């Protein structure tokens, strides 16, 4: 797969200035390039060759220079991101039997100056129209002149170029196509260590996400933002993987991406190890590492913070408190405790038993309190003090009779 991007063959003689067109007045457009159509024997051009050996050059946008990374498309210099988009489009066209060829790609200031001189002095390049040096989108790296004079090429581009992010920006120049982003992504050059182009990575970064195998992942996007290998490695350490780093479980961090945390927060819950936990959800809302650290202080852990025991707070999540309240009990350290005092005027006794599935089972102490100790017994034996009183009364009565 990778080989098809890096085939190298002897380059044909580089025809730098192949533009040829009848002079004649032309409408000056500020939008795109001003140039004549490329004239070259297209059948002699190499095709399907995007080589990713990079070099730095100086590009220009609106007369302002900037550093540009250049690779090679069909033997022509091309800006790297544009080359990636082109390579993907070129492959799709080839699959439909259409042979796209770059006739002119990135141009240096010197090359544009030469073309502009030919145009103004009318002494070379057929006196062809050329954009002012520093103002051609061949210099910004976005423009490619393609072999639209070849049969079928222009029709294919008109039908499909847009899907790959390529647009014709100058109506009078059907060979001149520009790429400013868009399309399916992909391409062979400048891949980050995670299998994305720098353009894709930059695009994902704008959404607060990483990029994984040509797709945004992690951060505020779906997915953990980790490679399969990274996830396996983190799992072996007892941790989750988030944004290319071990997190949660026995490791630092919550083990959740920003997106997961947001989604759980919308449910009134925290997030632990890629799952909603704590708050209104089941679970303590703490990682194993957090739980262990709090236990060392003699505390429980709730929603990523020490609570209960030796620490401030009851040590119960919202869900646990609600579960205990349903059973008429307070919650402490994650378990339901003594029955709550009934509200004044409320003749009902607290409901017996626990709500199945909500909160932990009550403590033994609480269960005893509910189920028997205070219940009235059927037969109460006559107390000793009553017998004594009765005896005294009898003795007193007899002494009265003796008088
Ligand atoms: Zn052009």
Boltz pocket constraint, residues with backbone or C-beta under 6 A from the ligand:
constraints:
  - pocket:
      binder: B
      contacts: [[A, 33], [A, 35], [A, 104], [A, 138], [A, 143], [A, 144], [A, 145], [A, 175], [A, 176], [A, 177]]
      max_distance: 6.0
